[in-house]
Amino acid sequence: MRIAAELVAERGPAGTSVEAVAVASNASKSQLYHYFGDKRGLIAAVIEHQCASVLGVQARLLASVSDWDDLEHWADAVVAGIEQHAARGGCPLGTLAAELADVDEDFRAELEAAFETWRGAIHGALLRLRENGLLSATADLATLSSAMLASVQGGLLLTKTSRDTLHLRAALAGAIAHLSESGLDG
């Protein structure tokens, strides 16, 4: 599955064929067609793989957030993740959503659910900040969670196109500054 996911990330869903995956993975086309059924089944499996991969990392990192330093550590980890790929590729979920959301309703809904799960993990981190007295009791955590996720996605897109993580760092720093400044009582 890793090879199929890499090809889809590199070429996009439209530019990836079952045959290309067979060649890259040294598997027979008949094996892949047996396992996935068709190209749509292959793309569905890639979406499932990428969702599990991205959301697993994000859930683990965000579950450890209980103060501002932890939130900064999460932001640093997001940046480090994209630096490992030389600022290429962006967010696997964002990339898939950009290509598939307007052409396949089932894929759009699956990716929407993945973003909702990610937003929920961010919400949990912000809730712990609130419980620890670092965010106002009246802060709208749903809106702040959406803003944080939008900062991640926007920063990743700008980083992908510029090949410079400065944009991702700036987006995350701005989102965290907004949280720390506007989330306090008084």
Secondary structure as the mmCIF struct_conf table of DSSP 4:
data_model
#
loop_
_struct_conf.conf_type_id
_struct_conf.id
_struct_conf.beg_label_comp_id
_struct_conf.beg_label_asym_id
_struct_conf.beg_label_seq_id
_struct_conf.end_label_comp_id
_struct_conf.end_label_asym_id
_struct_conf.end_label_seq_id
HELX_RH_AL_P HELX_RH_AL_P1 ARG A 2 ARG A 11
TURN_TY1_P TURN_TY1_P1 GLY A 12 GLY A 15
HELX_RH_AL_P HELX_RH_AL_P2 VAL A 18 SER A 25
TURN_TY1_P TURN_TY1_P2 ASN A 26 ASN A 26
HELX_RH_AL_P HELX_RH_AL_P3 LYS A 29 PHE A 36
BEND BEND1 GLY A 37 ASP A 38
HELX_RH_AL_P HELX_RH_AL_P4 LYS A 39 ALA A 63
TURN_TY1_P TURN_TY1_P3 SER A 64 SER A 64
BEND BEND2 ASP A 67 ASP A 67
HELX_RH_AL_P HELX_RH_AL_P5 TRP A 68 GLU A 83
TURN_TY1_P TURN_TY1_P4 GLN A 84 ALA A 87
BEND BEND3 GLY A 89 GLY A 89
HELX_RH_AL_P HELX_RH_AL_P6 PRO A 92 LEU A 100
TURN_TY1_P TURN_TY1_P5 ALA A 101 VAL A 103
HELX_RH_AL_P HELX_RH_AL_P7 GLU A 105 GLU A 131
TURN_TY1_P TURN_TY1_P6 ASN A 132 GLY A 133
BEND BEND4 LEU A 134 LEU A 135
TURN_TY1_P TURN_TY1_P7 ALA A 137 THR A 138
HELX_RH_AL_P HELX_RH_AL_P8 LEU A 141 SER A 162
TURN_TY1_P TURN_TY1_P8 ARG A 163 ARG A 163
TURN_TY1_P TURN_TY1_P9 THR A 165 THR A 165
HELX_RH_AL_P HELX_RH_AL_P9 LEU A 166 SER A 182
BEND BEND5 GLY A 183 LEU A 184
#
